[in-house]
Amino acid sequence: MFAVHDEEAALDIVQDAMLKLAEKYGDRPDDEFPMLFQRILQNTIRDFYRRSKVRSMWTTLLSAFSPDDDEENDPLETLAADADDAGPRTPESKLLQAQTLNLIEDEIKKLPARQREAFLMRYWEDMDVAETAAAMGCSEGSVKTHCSRATHTLATALSAKGIKL
């Protein structure tokens, strides 16, 4: 069994699990609720950790391109930063950042449309699986599949170009 140590995240997970139970299994007999809720809660916690792991991977990769003092910085906008910004200090590091960001953008553009859409909604727009599914007009399982495939494709392509995640 997993444990969530962030109280707010734990409350969100329980709320999401309760909503899923009510939406999908509200017509079931009352005696089935405890077992169903336990399974839904476990799956919701697993989803939380999977999402956190993937988001952490991309945040770590892209945080190298943002100034240390700007928490709201968009890493893809770093390239447009002024020369006197707290960003890269040498022309070489600035060039390396620009090249790496261009490679990332190029690889994202190469993804199939549905994978790109799901990936950007989930990890750039920070939408959850249900929100992304609703926006894309597909099931939550499809969103998870598209995101997983996009993440693996991007990691493989970037790794082949010397960018380690």
PyMOL commands that place a pseudoatom at each C-alpha (Angstrom):
pseudoatom trace, name=CA, resn=MET, resi=1, chain=A, elem=C, hetatm=0, pos=[0.000, 0.000, 0.000]
pseudoatom trace, name=CA, resn=PHE, resi=2, chain=A, elem=C, hetatm=0, pos=[1.220, 3.491, -0.825]
pseudoatom trace, name=CA, resn=ALA, resi=3, chain=A, elem=C, hetatm=0, pos=[1.256, 6.433, 1.561]
pseudoatom trace, name=CA, resn=VAL, resi=4, chain=A, elem=C, hetatm=0, pos=[0.908, 10.086, 0.583]
pseudoatom trace, name=CA, resn=HIS, resi=5, chain=A, elem=C, hetatm=0, pos=[2.740, 12.373, 2.990]
pseudoatom trace, name=CA, resn=ASP, resi=6, chain=A, elem=C, hetatm=0, pos=[1.418, 15.686, 1.655]
pseudoatom trace, name=CA, resn=GLU, resi=7, chain=A, elem=C, hetatm=0, pos=[-1.892, 16.278, 3.453]
pseudoatom trace, name=CA, resn=GLU, resi=8, chain=A, elem=C, hetatm=0, pos=[-3.401, 18.438, 0.684]
pseudoatom trace, name=CA, resn=ALA, resi=9, chain=A, elem=C, hetatm=0, pos=[-2.476, 15.917, -1.998]
pseudoatom trace, name=CA, resn=ALA, resi=10, chain=A, elem=C, hetatm=0, pos=[-3.894, 13.110, 0.141]
pseudoatom trace, name=CA, resn=LEU, resi=11, chain=A, elem=C, hetatm=0, pos=[-7.184, 14.957, 0.548]
pseudoatom trace, name=CA, resn=ASP, resi=12, chain=A, elem=C, hetatm=0, pos=[-7.341, 15.585, -3.206]
pseudoatom trace, name=CA, resn=ILE, resi=13, chain=A, elem=C, hetatm=0, pos=[-6.701, 11.900, -3.882]
pseudoatom trace, name=CA, resn=VAL, resi=14, chain=A, elem=C, hetatm=0, pos=[-9.455, 10.804, -1.493]
pseudoatom trace, name=CA, resn=GLN, resi=15, chain=A, elem=C, hetatm=0, pos=[-11.848, 13.311, -3.045]
pseudoatom trace, name=CA, resn=ASP, resi=16, chain=A, elem=C, hetatm=0, pos=[-11.008, 12.104, -6.565]
pseudoatom trace, name=CA, resn=ALA, resi=17, chain=A, elem=C, hetatm=0, pos=[-11.502, 8.485, -5.492]
pseudoatom trace, name=CA, resn=MET, resi=18, chain=A, elem=C, hetatm=0, pos=[-14.862, 9.294, -3.906]
pseudoatom trace, name=CA, resn=LEU, resi=19, chain=A, elem=C, hetatm=0, pos=[-16.021, 11.085, -7.059]
pseudoatom trace, name=CA, resn=LYS, resi=20, chain=A, elem=C, hetatm=0, pos=[-14.968, 8.137, -9.221]
pseudoatom trace, name=CA, resn=LEU, resi=21, chain=A, elem=C, hetatm=0, pos=[-16.836, 5.765, -6.936]
pseudoatom trace, name=CA, resn=ALA, resi=22, chain=A, elem=C, hetatm=0, pos=[-19.998, 7.894, -7.068]
pseudoatom trace, name=CA, resn=GLU, resi=23, chain=A, elem=C, hetatm=0, pos=[-19.816, 8.474, -10.837]
pseudoatom trace, name=CA, resn=LYS, resi=24, chain=A, elem=C, hetatm=0, pos=[-19.001, 4.951, -11.962]
pseudoatom trace, name=CA, resn=TYR, resi=25, chain=A, elem=C, hetatm=0, pos=[-20.413, 2.709, -9.268]
pseudoatom trace, name=CA, resn=GLY, resi=26, chain=A, elem=C, hetatm=0, pos=[-23.261, 4.691, -7.672]
pseudoatom trace, name=CA, resn=ASP, resi=27, chain=A, elem=C, hetatm=0, pos=[-25.768, 2.101, -8.829]
pseudoatom trace, name=CA, resn=ARG, resi=28, chain=A, elem=C, hetatm=0, pos=[-24.021, -0.779, -7.040]
pseudoatom trace, name=CA, resn=PRO, resi=29, chain=A, elem=C, hetatm=0, pos=[-25.276, -2.259, -3.756]
pseudoatom trace, name=CA, resn=ASP, resi=30, chain=A, elem=C, hetatm=0, pos=[-24.009, -0.540, -0.608]
pseudoatom trace, name=CA, resn=ASP, resi=31, chain=A, elem=C, hetatm=0, pos=[-22.119, -3.603, 0.591]
pseudoatom trace, name=CA, resn=GLU, resi=32, chain=A, elem=C, hetatm=0, pos=[-19.803, -3.401, -2.467]
pseudoatom trace, name=CA, resn=PHE, resi=33, chain=A, elem=C, hetatm=0, pos=[-18.695, 0.196, -1.752]
pseudoatom trace, name=CA, resn=PRO, resi=34, chain=A, elem=C, hetatm=0, pos=[-15.880, -0.511, 0.743]
pseudoatom trace, name=CA, resn=MET, resi=35, chain=A, elem=C, hetatm=0, pos=[-14.071, -2.940, -1.558]
pseudoatom trace, name=CA, resn=LEU, resi=36, chain=A, elem=C, hetatm=0, pos=[-14.652, -0.792, -4.660]
pseudoatom trace, name=CA, resn=PHE, resi=37, chain=A, elem=C, hetatm=0, pos=[-13.501, 2.339, -2.842]
pseudoatom trace, name=CA, resn=GLN, resi=38, chain=A, elem=C, hetatm=0, pos=[-10.335, 0.610, -1.617]
pseudoatom trace, name=CA, resn=ARG, resi=39, chain=A, elem=C, hetatm=0, pos=[-9.431, -0.443, -5.169]
pseudoatom trace, name=CA, resn=ILE, resi=40, chain=A, elem=C, hetatm=0, pos=[-10.240, 3.001, -6.643]
pseudoatom trace, name=CA, resn=LEU, resi=41, chain=A, elem=C, hetatm=0, pos=[-8.219, 4.706, -3.893]
pseudoatom trace, name=CA, resn=GLN, resi=42, chain=A, elem=C, hetatm=0, pos=[-5.197, 2.471, -4.526]
pseudoatom trace, name=CA, resn=ASN, resi=43, chain=A, elem=C, hetatm=0, pos=[-5.369, 3.176, -8.270]
pseudoatom trace, name=CA, resn=THR, resi=44, chain=A, elem=C, hetatm=0, pos=[-5.751, 6.922, -7.687]
pseudoatom trace, name=CA, resn=ILE, resi=45, chain=A, elem=C, hetatm=0, pos=[-2.688, 6.920, -5.423]
pseudoatom trace, name=CA, resn=ARG, resi=46, chain=A, elem=C, hetatm=0, pos=[-0.707, 4.991, -8.064]
pseudoatom trace, name=CA, resn=ASP, resi=47, chain=A, elem=C, hetatm=0, pos=[-1.797, 7.542, -10.684]
pseudoatom trace, name=CA, resn=PHE, resi=48, chain=A, elem=C, hetatm=0, pos=[-0.645, 10.342, -8.366]
pseudoatom trace, name=CA, resn=TYR, resi=49, chain=A, elem=C, hetatm=0, pos=[2.818, 8.799, -8.008]
pseudoatom trace, name=CA, resn=ARG, resi=50, chain=A, elem=C, hetatm=0, pos=[3.132, 8.034, -11.726]
pseudoatom trace, name=CA, resn=ARG, resi=51, chain=A, elem=C, hetatm=0, pos=[2.130, 11.580, -12.617]
pseudoatom trace, name=CA, resn=SER, resi=52, chain=A, elem=C, hetatm=0, pos=[4.522, 12.989, -9.995]
pseudoatom trace, name=CA, resn=LYS, resi=53, chain=A, elem=C, hetatm=0, pos=[7.391, 10.893, -11.334]
pseudoatom trace, name=CA, resn=VAL, resi=54, chain=A, elem=C, hetatm=0, pos=[6.873, 11.974, -14.936]
pseudoatom trace, name=CA, resn=ARG, resi=55, chain=A, elem=C, hetatm=0, pos=[6.284, 15.614, -14.003]
pseudoatom trace, name=CA, resn=SER, resi=56, chain=A, elem=C, hetatm=0, pos=[9.395, 15.558, -11.827]
pseudoatom trace, name=CA, resn=MET, resi=57, chain=A, elem=C, hetatm=0, pos=[11.459, 14.171, -14.700]
pseudoatom trace, name=CA, resn=TRP, resi=58, chain=A, elem=C, hetatm=0, pos=[10.360, 16.949, -17.066]
pseudoatom trace, name=CA, resn=THR, resi=59, chain=A, elem=C, hetatm=0, pos=[10.586, 19.660, -14.405]
pseudoatom trace, name=CA, resn=THR, resi=60, chain=A, elem=C, hetatm=0, pos=[14.122, 18.583, -13.551]
pseudoatom trace, name=CA, resn=LEU, resi=61, chain=A, elem=C, hetatm=0, pos=[15.148, 18.574, -17.187]
pseudoatom trace, name=CA, resn=LEU, resi=62, chain=A, elem=C, hetatm=0, pos=[13.624, 21.962, -17.938]
pseudoatom trace, name=CA, resn=SER, resi=63, chain=A, elem=C, hetatm=0, pos=[14.546, 23.635, -14.641]
pseudoatom trace, name=CA, resn=ALA, resi=64, chain=A, elem=C, hetatm=0, pos=[18.150, 23.701, -15.784]
pseudoatom trace, name=CA, resn=PHE, resi=65, chain=A, elem=C, hetatm=0, pos=[17.075, 26.324, -18.296]
pseudoatom trace, name=CA, resn=SER, resi=66, chain=A, elem=C, hetatm=0, pos=[15.371, 28.741, -15.919]
pseudoatom trace, name=CA, resn=PRO, resi=67, chain=A, elem=C, hetatm=0, pos=[16.797, 31.458, -13.684]
pseudoatom trace, name=CA, resn=ASP, resi=68, chain=A, elem=C, hetatm=0, pos=[17.126, 30.398, -10.034]
pseudoatom trace, name=CA, resn=ASP, resi=69, chain=A, elem=C, hetatm=0, pos=[15.121, 33.327, -8.642]
pseudoatom trace, name=CA, resn=ASP, resi=70, chain=A, elem=C, hetatm=0, pos=[12.044, 33.045, -10.861]
pseudoatom trace, name=CA, resn=GLU, resi=71, chain=A, elem=C, hetatm=0, pos=[9.598, 30.344, -9.806]
pseudoatom trace, name=CA, resn=GLU, resi=72, chain=A, elem=C, hetatm=0, pos=[6.986, 31.292, -12.439]
pseudoatom trace, name=CA, resn=ASN, resi=73, chain=A, elem=C, hetatm=0, pos=[9.438, 31.129, -15.325]
pseudoatom trace, name=CA, resn=ASP, resi=74, chain=A, elem=C, hetatm=0, pos=[8.418, 29.189, -18.420]
pseudoatom trace, name=CA, resn=PRO, resi=75, chain=A, elem=C, hetatm=0, pos=[11.527, 27.312, -19.577]
pseudoatom trace, name=CA, resn=LEU, resi=76, chain=A, elem=C, hetatm=0, pos=[10.536, 27.652, -23.210]
pseudoatom trace, name=CA, resn=GLU, resi=77, chain=A, elem=C, hetatm=0, pos=[10.479, 31.430, -22.828]
pseudoatom trace, name=CA, resn=THR, resi=78, chain=A, elem=C, hetatm=0, pos=[13.982, 31.525, -21.358]
pseudoatom trace, name=CA, resn=LEU, resi=79, chain=A, elem=C, hetatm=0, pos=[15.420, 31.950, -24.823]
pseudoatom trace, name=CA, resn=ALA, resi=80, chain=A, elem=C, hetatm=0, pos=[13.727, 35.321, -25.109]
pseudoatom trace, name=CA, resn=ALA, resi=81, chain=A, elem=C, hetatm=0, pos=[15.174, 36.586, -21.816]
pseudoatom trace, name=CA, resn=ASP, resi=82, chain=A, elem=C, hetatm=0, pos=[17.249, 39.758, -21.825]
pseudoatom trace, name=CA, resn=ALA, resi=83, chain=A, elem=C, hetatm=0, pos=[21.040, 39.490, -21.703]
pseudoatom trace, name=CA, resn=ASP, resi=84, chain=A, elem=C, hetatm=0, pos=[21.174, 41.019, -18.226]
pseudoatom trace, name=CA, resn=ASP, resi=85, chain=A, elem=C, hetatm=0, pos=[18.709, 38.450, -16.842]
pseudoatom trace, name=CA, resn=ALA, resi=86, chain=A, elem=C, hetatm=0, pos=[19.772, 35.979, -14.160]
pseudoatom trace, name=CA, resn=GLY, resi=87, chain=A, elem=C, hetatm=0, pos=[19.854, 33.280, -16.851]
pseudoatom trace, name=CA, resn=PRO, resi=88, chain=A, elem=C, hetatm=0, pos=[22.911, 31.925, -18.666]
pseudoatom trace, name=CA, resn=ARG, resi=89, chain=A, elem=C, hetatm=0, pos=[26.073, 33.883, -18.092]
pseudoatom trace, name=CA, resn=THR, resi=90, chain=A, elem=C, hetatm=0, pos=[28.262, 32.790, -20.973]
pseudoatom trace, name=CA, resn=PRO, resi=91, chain=A, elem=C, hetatm=0, pos=[27.562, 32.795, -24.690]
pseudoatom trace, name=CA, resn=GLU, resi=92, chain=A, elem=C, hetatm=0, pos=[28.400, 29.078, -24.808]
pseudoatom trace, name=CA, resn=SER, resi=93, chain=A, elem=C, hetatm=0, pos=[25.899, 28.118, -22.112]
pseudoatom trace, name=CA, resn=LYS, resi=94, chain=A, elem=C, hetatm=0, pos=[23.291, 30.338, -23.730]
pseudoatom trace, name=CA, resn=LEU, resi=95, chain=A, elem=C, hetatm=0, pos=[23.882, 28.624, -27.073]
pseudoatom trace, name=CA, resn=LEU, resi=96, chain=A, elem=C, hetatm=0, pos=[23.721, 25.175, -25.457]
pseudoatom trace, name=CA, resn=GLN, resi=97, chain=A, elem=C, hetatm=0, pos=[20.416, 26.048, -23.797]
pseudoatom trace, name=CA, resn=ALA, resi=98, chain=A, elem=C, hetatm=0, pos=[18.963, 27.389, -27.029]
pseudoatom trace, name=CA, resn=GLN, resi=99, chain=A, elem=C, hetatm=0, pos=[20.031, 24.279, -28.935]
pseudoatom trace, name=CA, resn=THR, resi=100, chain=A, elem=C, hetatm=0, pos=[18.642, 21.934, -26.279]
pseudoatom trace, name=CA, resn=LEU, resi=101, chain=A, elem=C, hetatm=0, pos=[15.314, 23.740, -26.080]
pseudoatom trace, name=CA, resn=ASN, resi=102, chain=A, elem=C, hetatm=0, pos=[15.066, 23.704, -29.858]
pseudoatom trace, name=CA, resn=LEU, resi=103, chain=A, elem=C, hetatm=0, pos=[15.703, 19.948, -29.831]
pseudoatom trace, name=CA, resn=ILE, resi=104, chain=A, elem=C, hetatm=0, pos=[12.992, 19.435, -27.207]
pseudoatom trace, name=CA, resn=GLU, resi=105, chain=A, elem=C, hetatm=0, pos=[10.518, 21.579, -29.146]
pseudoatom trace, name=CA, resn=ASP, resi=106, chain=A, elem=C, hetatm=0, pos=[11.358, 19.753, -32.374]
pseudoatom trace, name=CA, resn=GLU, resi=107, chain=A, elem=C, hetatm=0, pos=[10.835, 16.353, -30.763]
pseudoatom trace, name=CA, resn=ILE, resi=108, chain=A, elem=C, hetatm=0, pos=[7.506, 17.460, -29.270]
pseudoatom trace, name=CA, resn=LYS, resi=109, chain=A, elem=C, hetatm=0, pos=[6.405, 18.649, -32.713]
pseudoatom trace, name=CA, resn=LYS, resi=110, chain=A, elem=C, hetatm=0, pos=[7.265, 15.215, -34.160]
pseudoatom trace, name=CA, resn=LEU, resi=111, chain=A, elem=C, hetatm=0, pos=[4.896, 13.415, -31.799]
pseudoatom trace, name=CA, resn=PRO, resi=112, chain=A, elem=C, hetatm=0, pos=[1.603, 12.205, -33.263]
pseudoatom trace, name=CA, resn=ALA, resi=113, chain=A, elem=C, hetatm=0, pos=[-1.096, 14.846, -32.748]
pseudoatom trace, name=CA, resn=ARG, resi=114, chain=A, elem=C, hetatm=0, pos=[-3.002, 13.022, -29.982]
pseudoatom trace, name=CA, resn=GLN, resi=115, chain=A, elem=C, hetatm=0, pos=[0.174, 12.193, -28.049]
pseudoatom trace, name=CA, resn=ARG, resi=116, chain=A, elem=C, hetatm=0, pos=[1.399, 15.776, -28.346]
pseudoatom trace, name=CA, resn=GLU, resi=117, chain=A, elem=C, hetatm=0, pos=[-1.981, 17.116, -27.260]
pseudoatom trace, name=CA, resn=ALA, resi=118, chain=A, elem=C, hetatm=0, pos=[-2.202, 14.810, -24.228]
pseudoatom trace, name=CA, resn=PHE, resi=119, chain=A, elem=C, hetatm=0, pos=[1.429, 15.411, -23.249]
pseudoatom trace, name=CA, resn=LEU, resi=120, chain=A, elem=C, hetatm=0, pos=[1.153, 19.207, -23.406]
pseudoatom trace, name=CA, resn=MET, resi=121, chain=A, elem=C, hetatm=0, pos=[-2.150, 19.302, -21.520]
pseudoatom trace, name=CA, resn=ARG, resi=122, chain=A, elem=C, hetatm=0, pos=[-0.901, 17.006, -18.768]
pseudoatom trace, name=CA, resn=TYR, resi=123, chain=A, elem=C, hetatm=0, pos=[2.644, 18.262, -18.257]
pseudoatom trace, name=CA, resn=TRP, resi=124, chain=A, elem=C, hetatm=0, pos=[2.683, 21.821, -19.561]
pseudoatom trace, name=CA, resn=GLU, resi=125, chain=A, elem=C, hetatm=0, pos=[-0.857, 22.853, -18.658]
pseudoatom trace, name=CA, resn=ASP, resi=126, chain=A, elem=C, hetatm=0, pos=[-0.839, 20.697, -15.479]
pseudoatom trace, name=CA, resn=MET, resi=127, chain=A, elem=C, hetatm=0, pos=[-4.291, 19.263, -16.198]
pseudoatom trace, name=CA, resn=ASP, resi=128, chain=A, elem=C, hetatm=0, pos=[-5.277, 16.018, -14.510]
pseudoatom trace, name=CA, resn=VAL, resi=129, chain=A, elem=C, hetatm=0, pos=[-6.260, 12.882, -16.418]
pseudoatom trace, name=CA, resn=ALA, resi=130, chain=A, elem=C, hetatm=0, pos=[-10.004, 13.542, -16.196]
pseudoatom trace, name=CA, resn=GLU, resi=131, chain=A, elem=C, hetatm=0, pos=[-9.680, 17.163, -17.388]
pseudoatom trace, name=CA, resn=THR, resi=132, chain=A, elem=C, hetatm=0, pos=[-7.441, 16.104, -20.262]
pseudoatom trace, name=CA, resn=ALA, resi=133, chain=A, elem=C, hetatm=0, pos=[-9.825, 13.298, -21.256]
pseudoatom trace, name=CA, resn=ALA, resi=134, chain=A, elem=C, hetatm=0, pos=[-12.760, 15.715, -21.258]
pseudoatom trace, name=CA, resn=ALA, resi=135, chain=A, elem=C, hetatm=0, pos=[-10.851, 18.278, -23.327]
pseudoatom trace, name=CA, resn=MET, resi=136, chain=A, elem=C, hetatm=0, pos=[-9.673, 15.651, -25.813]
pseudoatom trace, name=CA, resn=GLY, resi=137, chain=A, elem=C, hetatm=0, pos=[-13.024, 13.866, -25.969]
pseudoatom trace, name=CA, resn=CYS, resi=138, chain=A, elem=C, hetatm=0, pos=[-11.583, 10.467, -25.098]
pseudoatom trace, name=CA, resn=SER, resi=139, chain=A, elem=C, hetatm=0, pos=[-11.318, 8.095, -22.143]
pseudoatom trace, name=CA, resn=GLU, resi=140, chain=A, elem=C, hetatm=0, pos=[-8.933, 8.546, -19.222]
pseudoatom trace, name=CA, resn=GLY, resi=141, chain=A, elem=C, hetatm=0, pos=[-7.203, 5.334, -20.279]
pseudoatom trace, name=CA, resn=SER, resi=142, chain=A, elem=C, hetatm=0, pos=[-6.511, 6.824, -23.713]
pseudoatom trace, name=CA, resn=VAL, resi=143, chain=A, elem=C, hetatm=0, pos=[-4.996, 9.916, -22.115]
pseudoatom trace, name=CA, resn=LYS, resi=144, chain=A, elem=C, hetatm=0, pos=[-2.713, 7.734, -19.985]
pseudoatom trace, name=CA, resn=THR, resi=145, chain=A, elem=C, hetatm=0, pos=[-1.684, 5.702, -23.029]
pseudoatom trace, name=CA, resn=HIS, resi=146, chain=A, elem=C, hetatm=0, pos=[-0.987, 8.806, -25.142]
pseudoatom trace, name=CA, resn=CYS, resi=147, chain=A, elem=C, hetatm=0, pos=[1.060, 10.407, -22.336]
pseudoatom trace, name=CA, resn=SER, resi=148, chain=A, elem=C, hetatm=0, pos=[3.050, 7.256, -21.676]
pseudoatom trace, name=CA, resn=ARG, resi=149, chain=A, elem=C, hetatm=0, pos=[3.877, 6.796, -25.341]
pseudoatom trace, name=CA, resn=ALA, resi=150, chain=A, elem=C, hetatm=0, pos=[4.781, 10.471, -25.741]
pseudoatom trace, name=CA, resn=THR, resi=151, chain=A, elem=C, hetatm=0, pos=[7.039, 10.402, -22.701]
pseudoatom trace, name=CA, resn=HIS, resi=152, chain=A, elem=C, hetatm=0, pos=[8.852, 7.267, -23.849]
pseudoatom trace, name=CA, resn=THR, resi=153, chain=A, elem=C, hetatm=0, pos=[9.222, 8.584, -27.391]
pseudoatom trace, name=CA, resn=LEU, resi=154, chain=A, elem=C, hetatm=0, pos=[10.590, 11.930, -26.177]
pseudoatom trace, name=CA, resn=ALA, resi=155, chain=A, elem=C, hetatm=0, pos=[12.968, 10.315, -23.686]
pseudoatom trace, name=CA, resn=THR, resi=156, chain=A, elem=C, hetatm=0, pos=[14.309, 7.953, -26.354]
pseudoatom trace, name=CA, resn=ALA, resi=157, chain=A, elem=C, hetatm=0, pos=[14.697, 10.693, -28.976]
pseudoatom trace, name=CA, resn=LEU, resi=158, chain=A, elem=C, hetatm=0, pos=[16.361, 13.129, -26.576]
pseudoatom trace, name=CA, resn=SER, resi=159, chain=A, elem=C, hetatm=0, pos=[18.638, 10.438, -25.159]
pseudoatom trace, name=CA, resn=ALA, resi=160, chain=A, elem=C, hetatm=0, pos=[19.742, 9.555, -28.708]
pseudoatom trace, name=CA, resn=LYS, resi=161, chain=A, elem=C, hetatm=0, pos=[20.714, 13.196, -29.143]
pseudoatom trace, name=CA, resn=GLY, resi=162, chain=A, elem=C, hetatm=0, pos=[22.759, 13.233, -25.947]
pseudoatom trace, name=CA, resn=ILE, resi=163, chain=A, elem=C, hetatm=0, pos=[20.179, 14.781, -23.618]
pseudoatom trace, name=CA, resn=LYS, resi=164, chain=A, elem=C, hetatm=0, pos=[19.932, 12.641, -20.497]
pseudoatom trace, name=CA, resn=LEU, resi=165, chain=A, elem=C, hetatm=0, pos=[16.810, 12.809, -18.339]
for i in range(1, 165): cmd.bond("trace and resi %d" % i, "trace and resi %d" % (i + 1))
show_as sticks, trace
zoom trace
